Amino acid sequence: MKVSIYKNNSTKSQTIGNILSKLLSRYPDTFVFDDAKPDVVITVGGDGTLLSAFHHYVDQLDHTRFIGVHTGHLGFYADWQEFEIDHLVDSLLTYEGRTISYPLLEMTIQYTDGKKNNFLALNEAAIKQPEGTLVADVYLDGERFERFRGDGLTAATPTGSTAYNKANGGAVMHPSLASIQLSEIASINNRVFRTLGSPLVIGPDETIRVVPLNVDNGVTLTYDHLSQATTDIEWLEFRVAKEKIAFAEHRHTRFWHRVRDSFIGDEVID
Ligand code: NAP
């Protein structure tokens, strides 16, 4: 098994990553370190580290499996705690290759000079206007749906629905649903200006196109932790990607357990 350990810069993650590396080195017949073309990427940190690893290996999703070790704040994507790495190594020794896959978002950006770019996102993509109000027409499957005015819009995957999307009042979605959720960031809604005012979810064969109408001040496009500022965008389109992210399923926390652990924890019931 070709393994890469992808860690963030915190002292704790560096230490845990180095210990993990030593533990794996005890089995040279089973584990080979290969950062260029790994079968398994073990991230050590939090969700931010996993997002970063995802984008680092985004061209190798067809053969790469991810495992998250949690040393960060939340660790929504991480199945292993830092004190469990002995157990993680034991379980990798008997790993039979089962995976669990989650949907991704594909974003296409059409620039005014005719160029197009495609990006994949694990959590979400967003369009925001740093200054003033973003005015944008939203099309669903080619038909104009609404004119949006507000701070911005996000399009989230099911696993990303617990991140930015949730802060916008979006629903948490099970990742078995190949879908994308559009949510509004502070829309203007009154007698004069009107949007749907609630998140909407599209299925695998649908598209959402956003055509910003006042880009002269510039808009910011984000995809996960990455962003670009531009004044040269004609439209962007969101859809469920053909590609998926695969996690090693030798021990995988069930989605609703993950949500409960991350957002509710151990409540005290009188
Ligand atoms: P960050 O601002 O350093 O951290 C964002 C927080 O979101 C961290 O606590 C992170 O967990 C957590 N997180 C990431 N993915 C998650 C998921 N799928 N479900 C639940 N929580 C999740 O930014 P970052 O680490 O570079 O991450 C970028 C992400 O930040 C974006 O994809 C976006 O979803 C999120 N974000 C949220 C808001 C908001 O809620 N208002 C605004 C902007 C961006 P860890 O502590 O384990 O890393």
Residues whose N, C-alpha, C, O or C-beta is under 5 A from the ligand:
A	BS01	NAP	G46 D47 G48 G72 H73 L74 G75 F76 N123 E124 T159 G160 T162 A163 Y164 A167 D224 H225
